[in-house]
Every structure is written in C-alpha cells, then in structure tokens.
C-alpha cells in the first residue's frame, strides 16, 4: 500500500526493513500504488522583441519596411521584369537588410530560408541547398536564401554558393556590414548585385516609431523635443530605436518625458567605429580630405569622431605628421615640426590633456597654405632615379682626397658657391650627358611663393652659363 505520494505506509516500511511482525492482507499487498497526476510543465513564453514583431513574416508583408524604400527603384525594376537577381545588401546594423529579404521573398513568390554565417557551416549550407532543390522539384517554386553576416564565411565556403546561384536553385540575398570588395571573393560578387543601404534617416526612424506605437496600442510618453532626441540617440539604427521603445513602454504613460528625462533613462547608441575595418579608413580619409580642403571645423569634427570611437591618438598624430609633409610642405615649413611637437606633447601628457595639442595641430594644418610640390617632386625623382640607372655624378663635384683622384679629374673645375655672387654659381650637378630635369615646381602659396621667385632668378642665371 502506498500513501498519496506513492510511498509505503509506516507499517509496510517497518516490515520491509525487518522491524515489524505483522503482514498486510493479500488483497492490500496486490493493490497498485496511486500515482500522482503528471502535469506537463511549459516554459513561460518569452515575448518577442519589438524589432522582431514589426518585421514582416517570412515571405509575407507587414509594417516596419522602411529599409526597402531606399532600394525600391532597383528592386522594383527587377520584380517588374519577373526576375530577381542575387543580391548583397551592404549596410550598418539596423538599416533593414533582413526586412528587405523577407519582403522580397513575398513579392517575388519565393520560399524563404534563412541562415546565419555566425552559426552555420558547410553542412548547414548543404541542407539548405538540398531543401531548396526538393521544393523546386515538387512545386516549381524557387527559394530565396537569406544569409546573414555572409562575410563571415571563408573564401572556400563562399565558392560553395556558386553552382546553386548559377543554376537558379536559390536566389541568394546576403547581408553584410563589411565592404563587399574586401570581405567577399570576386567570383561571388560577379554573380550578385550589391545594394548599399545607408543608415535610416530621421523620417524613416519616425515612421518606425509610429509603427511601434500602433503595435503597443498607445503613444509614447514623449514631448516633441524628447521624441526628436530619441531618434537622435538611435543614430540611424532602427533595431536600436525599437529596443529603446520597449524600455519606454514599461514606464508610467501619464508622465511626459523631456530630453533630460530620456537621457537619464536611456543610453545613446555607441558610435560605429572599428579600428581595423571600413569605418576606420573612412573616417581618417574624411579627416585628411577636410584638412586638404582647408576646413578646420570639419577637420575637428572628424578628429573628434575618431577619438570618440576609441581610435588611438598616436595613429592620428602619425597621420597628421604625414599630412604636414605631403599636403602643406614648403608652403608652411613650420607645419611639419609643429605636427611632430604635437605628437611628442601627446606622448608626454597622455589623454585627455595631450589630445588638445593634437587639436591645435589639426587647426594649424587646416588653415595653413597648401602645397604638394615637394611630394610630387619626390615621386618624380624616384621615377627618374629608376629610369637612369647608375650614372656617375659629374667629376667636378667629386671629392679628390688622393693624388690619383686629382690626376683623373676628380674635383677639377668645381666652383665654390660661397665665393659666387648671391652664393650661387649655377653649375650643373646632374650626370654628364643627362638632360637637366625639372622636378620641384613650387606654388605661389605661402612660403613657396618666395621660393618660386628665388628659383626663377637662379634658373635665369643658370641659363646664362649655357653655351
């Protein structure tokens, strides 16, 4: 006999252990234990994030399609022709890549299949292709295969897509945050059209907010300034915007939030910056071009963007020093030593005090007169040196420390320039028989204007010596 929980009564337990003399009746010993009812426990369903709720179902239609509108022209032309080419969607996080893929599957009448290169391997790809083959054989309907983070597949894995894309088993739509020119192999790129998706603009973010409010059934407790601040905090990332909306929905709807309240509750999205990827090179290029364009405001902005993104100030200091030599040059000879001094100041002070010295260098370089004449002359000189080989210097400018060297003409006819008028003799210093090359052409800007006048005077005197 058992108790309500399937255990033996005290007497039975005592007899079983040899401590009790009595035995239970036969009919009671044969009675089966009463089992407690088995209740299936279900894990509580986790609510789907708002970003997933607003995303259209696979192959369907739905709200939250702000990402597709910016590529609408190209995609509409494809769909009107009745053919959808394989695509690479290149853009930052939260710009609508997955949404576009889902909507395209619905509009093109394709099955939708999705894998992530982060969690998938060759076996997963093979299963996806086999399933697409079976569906096509059974229904005649193709499959849109969406591959998230496609740049994480290595070159060999990327080659595995080629035969299936070529014979139309799948329409490949790959999503990447990296520059496809560097992240994807040429064979795959030649079979796909690349669509560049920029960050969501303010109107697109507002459209997402309206969809989110419709989904939750009430407006967000934000005044107009706070609403604009919320969009700014998202920094063009629709997914991040919706994640912040989820936090606001949980607050008391009766209290209207101001931008100050919003800043205390939410965190601004981290600036997109990767010190060894596309954004790194984009921003240093923007800084360099702003300096060359003599725009100190823009140059300071990109300088600050790089610092806020976590760039090593030493890298910026090195690039500023290069700019001083390459783009300012002799138009302002003080630029190069100032760039080096700013670099050394940062090394001694560190952050954040040393960054002010680099900011001073940025402003000085942006406002300095510009000349790449030295840079151009240096490149021309390198080319000329390669082309002319091992020509000897003219004998009159060679030293003659021994009598033998004097006897064969070393140093013969050399004119000591300090003894000449204006300390300029006008002699030839190129190899004998080699035409004179004109490499350095100073501009009229800054200090180079004075250099140019001086060189013109010396060129005239040199020409007067020629027979």
C-alpha positions in Angstrom: 0.0 0.0 0.0 1.2 3.5 -0.7 0.4 6.9 0.6 -0.9 9.6 -1.6 2.6 10.3 -2.9 3.3 6.7 -3.8 5.3 5.9 -0.7 4.8 2.9 1.6 2.8 3.4 5.0 4.8 3.2 8.2 3.8 -0.5 8.9 4.9 -1.7 5.5 8.1 0.2 5.6 8.8 -1.2 9.1 8.1 -4.8 7.8 10.2 -4.3 4.8 13.1 -3.3 7.0 12.5 -6.4 9.3 11.4 -4.3 12.3 7.7 -5.2 12.4 6.0 -8.7 12.9 2.7 -8.1 11.1 1.9 -8.6 7.4 -0.5 -6.7 5.3 -3.6 -8.6 3.9 -3.0 -10.3 0.5 -5.5 -8.1 -1.3 -3.9 -5.0 0.0 -0.4 -6.1 -0.9 -1.5 -6.6 -4.6 -3.1 -3.2 -4.8 -1.2 -0.9 -7.3 0.1 2.4 -5.9 -1.8 5.5 -6.5 0.3 7.7 -8.8 0.3 11.5 -8.5 -1.1 13.2 -11.6 1.6 14.1 -14.2 1.2 17.7 -15.2 3.2 18.9 -18.2 5.2 22.0 -17.4 5.6 24.5 -20.1 8.3 27.2 -20.0 6.7 30.6 -20.0 6.7 32.1 -23.5 9.2 34.9 -23.8 7.8 37.9 -25.5 9.4 38.6 -28.9 11.4 41.8 -29.1 9.5 44.7 -30.8 12.1 44.7 -33.7 11.0 41.1 -34.5 7.3 41.8 -34.1 7.4 44.6 -36.6 9.4 42.6 -39.1 7.2 41.0 -41.8 6.7 37.2 -41.6 9.0 35.2 -43.9 7.8 35.7 -47.5 5.0 38.0 -46.4 4.2 41.6 -45.9 4.0 43.8 -42.9 4.9 47.0 -41.2 8.5 48.1 -40.5 9.6 48.1 -44.1 11.3 51.4 -44.1 14.5 49.8 -45.2 13.1 48.6 -48.5 12.1 52.1 -49.6 15.6 53.3 -50.2 16.3 50.4 -52.6 12.8 50.5 -54.1 13.8 51.7 -57.6 16.4 49.0 -58.2 14.3 46.2 -56.7 11.1 47.3 -58.4 12.7 47.2 -61.8 13.9 43.6 -61.0 10.5 42.5 -59.9 8.7 44.1 -62.9 11.0 42.1 -65.2 9.9 39.0 -63.4 13.4 38.1 -62.3 15.1 38.7 -59.0 18.9 38.7 -59.2 21.0 37.5 -56.3 21.9 40.5 -54.1 24.4 41.6 -51.5 22.9 44.1 -49.1 25.6 46.2 -47.6 24.8 48.4 -44.7 25.2 49.1 -41.0 23.3 47.4 -38.2 19.5 48.1 -38.0 19.2 49.5 -41.5 16.6 46.9 -42.8 18.6 44.2 -44.5 16.6 41.3 -43.0 13.4 43.1 -43.6 14.2 43.7 -47.3 15.0 40.0 -47.8 11.6 38.9 -46.2 9.6 41.4 -48.3 11.4 40.4 -51.5 10.5 36.7 -51.0 6.9 37.6 -50.7 6.8 39.9 -53.7 8.8 37.5 -55.9 6.7 34.5 -54.9 9.7 32.6 -53.5 10.1 30.3 -50.5 12.1 32.0 -47.7 15.0 30.3 -46.0 17.5 32.0 -43.6 20.8 31.0 -42.2 23.5 32.9 -40.3 27.2 32.6 -41.2 28.0 33.1 -37.5 26.3 29.8 -36.5 26.3 27.8 -39.8 28.9 25.7 -41.6 29.2 23.6 -44.8 26.7 21.0 -43.5 24.0 23.7 -42.9 24.6 25.1 -46.4 24.3 21.7 -48.0 20.9 21.1 -46.1 19.6 24.5 -47.3 20.5 23.8 -50.9 19.1 20.2 -50.8 15.8 21.5 -49.3 15.6 24.2 -52.0 16.2 21.5 -54.6 13.3 19.4 -53.2 10.9 22.3 -53.1 11.7 23.4 -56.6 11.2 19.8 -57.9 7.9 19.5 -56.0 6.4 22.9 -56.7 8.4 24.6 -59.4 8.9 27.4 -56.9 12.3 28.8 -56.1 13.8 29.7 -52.8 15.2 33.0 -51.5 18.1 32.1 -49.3 19.0 34.9 -46.9 22.5 34.6 -45.5 23.1 37.0 -42.6 26.7 38.1 -41.9 27.8 36.5 -45.2 31.2 38.0 -44.9 32.0 35.6 -42.1 32.1 32.6 -44.5 35.6 32.0 -45.7 36.5 32.0 -49.4 36.0 28.3 -49.9 32.6 28.4 -48.3 31.6 31.4 -50.5 32.6 29.4 -53.5 30.1 26.7 -52.4 27.3 29.1 -53.3 28.3 29.5 -56.9 26.8 26.4 -58.7 23.5 26.8 -56.9 23.2 30.5 -57.7 24.2 29.9 -61.3 21.5 27.2 -62.0 18.8 29.2 -60.1 18.3 26.7 -57.2 18.4 29.7 -54.9 18.2 33.4 -55.1 21.0 34.5 -52.8 20.5 37.6 -50.6 23.5 38.1 -48.4 23.7 40.7 -45.7 27.0 42.2 -44.6 28.2 45.1 -42.6 31.7 44.9 -44.2 32.8 46.3 -47.5 32.0 43.5 -50.0 35.0 44.5 -52.1 37.2 43.2 -49.3 35.0 40.7 -47.5 33.6 38.7 -50.4 35.5 36.9 -53.2 35.4 38.2 -56.8 33.6 35.1 -58.1 30.6 35.6 -55.8 30.5 39.3 -56.3 30.4 38.9 -60.1 27.1 36.9 -59.7 25.4 39.3 -57.3 24.3 42.9 -57.4 25.5 45.0 -54.5 22.9 47.4 -52.9 24.2 49.9 -50.4 21.9 50.7 -47.6 22.6 53.8 -45.6 21.6 54.4 -42.0 18.0 55.2 -41.5 17.2 58.9 -41.9 15.1 60.9 -39.5 11.9 60.4 -41.5 12.4 56.6 -41.6 13.0 56.5 -37.8 9.8 58.5 -37.2 7.9 56.0 -39.4 9.3 53.2 -37.2 8.1 55.0 -34.1 4.6 55.3 -35.5 4.5 51.6 -36.3 5.8 50.8 -32.8 3.1 52.9 -31.2 0.4 51.1 -33.3 1.8 47.8 -32.2 1.8 48.6 -28.5 -1.5 50.4 -28.7 -0.6 53.8 -27.3 1.6 56.7 -27.9 5.0 57.0 -26.2 5.1 59.4 -23.3 7.5 61.9 -25.0 7.2 65.6 -25.7 8.3 66.7 -29.2 11.8 67.5 -28.1 12.2 64.2 -26.4 10.9 62.4 -29.4 13.5 64.1 -31.6 16.1 63.3 -29.0 15.1 59.6 -29.1 15.6 59.4 -32.8 19.0 61.1 -32.5 20.0 58.6 -29.8 19.3 55.7 -32.3 21.9 57.1 -34.6 20.3 55.6 -37.7 19.8 52.1 -36.2 16.2 51.0 -36.4 16.7 48.0 -34.2 18.3 50.1 -31.5 15.4 52.6 -31.7 12.8 49.8 -31.2 14.8 48.4 -28.2 14.7 51.8 -26.6 10.9 52.0 -27.3 10.5 48.7 -25.4 12.1 50.3 -22.3 9.8 53.4 -22.6 6.6 51.3 -22.9 7.2 49.9 -19.5 7.2 53.4 -17.9 4.2 55.2 -16.5 2.4 56.6 -19.5 0.9 59.5 -17.6 4.2 61.2 -17.1 5.5 63.1 -20.2 9.3 62.7 -20.6 11.6 65.5 -21.6 15.0 65.1 -23.3 16.7 65.4 -19.9 14.5 62.6 -18.5 15.2 60.5 -21.6 19.0 60.9 -21.2 18.7 59.7 -17.6 16.7 56.6 -18.6 18.3 55.5 -21.9 21.8 55.3 -23.2 22.9 56.7 -26.5 23.9 54.2 -29.1 27.7 53.7 -29.3 29.3 55.3 -32.3 30.0 52.8 -35.0 33.8 52.5 -35.3 36.2 49.7 -35.8 39.8 50.4 -35.6 40.9 47.9 -38.3 37.9 47.9 -40.6 35.9 50.0 -43.1 34.9 52.8 -40.7 38.5 53.3 -39.6 39.6 54.1 -43.1 36.5 56.1 -43.9 37.0 58.5 -41.0 40.7 59.0 -41.5 40.0 59.7 -45.1 37.4 62.3 -44.1 39.9 63.9 -41.7 42.6 64.0 -44.4 40.3 65.5 -47.1 38.9 68.1 -44.7 42.5 69.2 -43.8 43.4 69.4 -47.5 40.2 71.4 -48.2 41.3 73.9 -45.5 38.1 73.4 -43.4 39.1 73.5 -39.7 35.6 72.9 -38.5 35.1 69.7 -40.5 38.6 68.5 -39.6 38.0 69.0 -35.9 34.7 67.1 -36.2 36.2 64.0 -37.8 39.1 64.2 -35.4 36.6 64.1 -32.5 34.6 61.3 -34.2 37.7 59.2 -34.3 38.6 59.9 -30.7 35.0 59.2 -29.5 35.1 55.9 -31.4 38.1 54.8 -29.5 40.9 55.5 -32.0 44.5 55.6 -30.7 45.5 59.3 -30.7 49.0 58.1 -31.7 47.7 56.9 -35.0 46.0 60.2 -35.7 49.3 62.0 -34.7 51.2 59.9 -37.2 48.7 60.7 -40.0 48.8 64.5 -39.1 52.6 64.4 -39.4 52.3 62.7 -42.8 49.8 65.3 -43.9 52.1 68.1 -42.9 54.8 66.8 -45.2 52.6 65.7 -48.0 50.0 68.4 -48.3 51.5 71.5 -46.7 55.1 71.0 -47.4 57.2 74.1 -48.1 54.1 76.4 -48.3 54.4 76.4 -44.4 57.7 74.9 -43.3 56.6 75.2 -39.7 53.8 72.7 -40.2 56.0 69.6 -40.0 57.9 70.5 -36.8 54.6 71.5 -35.2 53.0 68.2 -36.1 55.9 66.4 -34.6 55.7 68.6 -31.5 52.0 67.9 -31.1 52.8 64.1 -31.3 55.5 64.4 -28.7 53.2 66.5 -26.4 50.6 63.8 -26.5 53.3 61.2 -25.7 54.3 63.2 -22.6 50.9 64.2 -21.4 48.7 61.3 -22.5 44.9 61.5 -22.6 42.9 63.7 -22.3 45.3 66.7 -22.0 47.6 65.6 -24.9 44.6 65.5 -27.3 44.3 69.3 -27.1 47.8 69.5 -28.6 46.7 67.3 -31.5 43.6 69.5 -31.9 45.9 72.5 -32.2 47.8 70.7 -34.9 44.6 69.9 -36.8 43.6 73.6 -36.8 47.1 74.7 -37.9 47.2 72.2 -40.8 43.7 73.1 -41.9 44.4 76.8 -42.0 47.9 76.6 -43.4 48.7 77.3 -47.1 48.8 74.0 -49.0 51.3 72.6 -51.4 52.1 69.1 -52.5 55.0 70.3 -54.7 57.7 68.6 -52.5 55.6 65.4 -52.5 55.2 65.5 -56.3 58.9 66.3 -56.8 59.9 63.4 -54.6 57.8 60.9 -56.6 59.2 62.3 -59.9 62.7 62.0 -58.6 62.2 58.4 -57.6 60.9 57.6 -61.1 63.8 59.4 -62.7 66.4 57.6 -60.5 64.9 54.2 -61.5 65.0 55.1 -65.2 68.5 56.5 -65.3 70.3 53.6 -63.6 73.8 54.1 -62.2 75.0 57.2 -63.9 78.1 58.7 -62.2 78.0 62.3 -60.8 79.9 64.8 -62.9 83.6 64.8 -62.0 83.8 68.4 -60.9 81.6 67.7 -57.8 83.5 64.6 -56.7 85.9 64.9 -53.8 89.6 64.1 -54.5 91.3 63.0 -51.3 94.2 61.3 -53.1 96.6 62.4 -55.8 95.4 59.7 -58.1 91.9 61.0 -57.9 93.1 64.5 -58.7 95.1 63.2 -61.7 92.0 61.6 -63.2 90.0 64.9 -62.9 88.0 64.5 -59.6 87.0 68.0 -58.4 88.5 69.8 -61.4 86.6 72.9 -62.3 84.4 72.9 -59.2 83.2 76.4 -58.2 82.7 77.1 -54.5 79.3 78.7 -54.3 80.0 80.8 -51.3 82.5 82.7 -53.4 80.0 83.4 -56.1 77.5 86.3 -56.3 74.4 85.6 -54.1 76.2 82.3 -53.1 75.0 80.7 -56.4 77.4 79.5 -59.1 74.9 78.0 -61.4 77.0 74.9 -62.2 75.5 71.6 -63.4 75.1 68.9 -60.8 73.3 66.2 -62.8 75.3 63.4 -64.5 77.3 64.4 -67.6 75.2 63.8 -70.7 71.9 63.7 -68.9 69.4 66.4 -69.7 68.6 68.6 -66.8 65.3 67.6 -65.1 62.8 70.0 -63.6 61.2 68.2 -60.6 60.3 70.7 -58.0 57.6 73.3 -59.1 56.8 75.5 -56.1 53.4 77.2 -55.9 52.6 80.8 -55.3 51.1 80.0 -51.9 52.7 80.8 -48.6 56.4 80.5 -48.1 56.6 78.7 -51.5 55.8 82.0 -53.3 59.2 83.4 -52.1 60.9 80.1 -53.0 59.5 80.3 -56.5 60.8 83.8 -57.1 64.3 82.7 -56.0 64.3 79.6 -58.1 63.2 81.6 -61.2 66.1 84.0 -60.7 68.6 81.1 -60.3 67.2 79.4 -63.4 67.9 82.5 -65.4 71.5 82.7 -64.2 72.0 79.0 -64.9 70.7 79.5 -68.4 73.1 82.4 -69.0 76.0 80.0 -68.4 75.0 77.6 -71.1 76.9 77.9 -74.4 
